Amino acid sequence: MYGERVTSVDRPATAPDPHTEPHGHVQPESGSPSHALAGPPAPVGAPGAPWPGYPVAYQPVEADRFTRMVLRLHARAPRWAVPLAALGCVGLGIAYALISDPTRSDPDAAPTCLLKLTTGLDCPGCGGTRALWYVLHGDLPAAARHHFLFVFALPFLAWLFVAWAGNRAFGWKLPEVQFSPKVIGMFLAAWGVFSVVRNLPWSPFTSLYV
């Protein structure tokens, strides 16, 4: 009996079960169904937690009632609904320019530009409504005097809208104008220079003041 472990009744003790914890709980084997139902993994940083960057499966967030309603409306709406809504916004802007007749109102009449009201300077968009009014009446020189860049960009904007709306509503494959970031940057730079030049108090720049 030397070297053997004995019990209180002087019998050799049986070898401990490797699958049994100190308190008698049986450890599930890896790969068994009970191992898969062991519970959620410990948070990162806790003992036994996965390493940072370990893929964690998140439950999808259920959409709220308003989001579901918007998605249903978008799925059921016809193809021409969005272009028609955009065309309605453009039509409202044109109708406002025609009804208000900005050429007969004072520059500081309400609604007015906040920059012009507080500083007396023309903002980058000042004169755009009057330019649109003159374009609708076929007076391009007067429209260009009030906002030259607006008149210059108007044909490109109109063609972009027609190409997008035609493709979206009717499937037309119209050629679309592609503008590189360099071209867009040059246009914005020219707009900035125009916004400064039109406020210079010297001739001939004073003719651009609206």
Secondary structure, DSSP 4 states (H G I P E B T S, - for coil): -TT--B-TTS-BPPPPPTTB-TTSPBPPPTTSHHHHTS-SPPPTTSTTPPPTT---PPPPPPP-HHHHHHHHHHHHS-TTHHHHHHHHHHHHHHHHHHHH-GGGS-TTSSS--HHHHHHSPPPTTTTHHHHHHHHHTT-HHHHHHH-HHHHHHHHHHHHHHHHHHHHHHH---PPPP---HHHHHHHHHHHHHHHHHTT-SSTTGGGG--
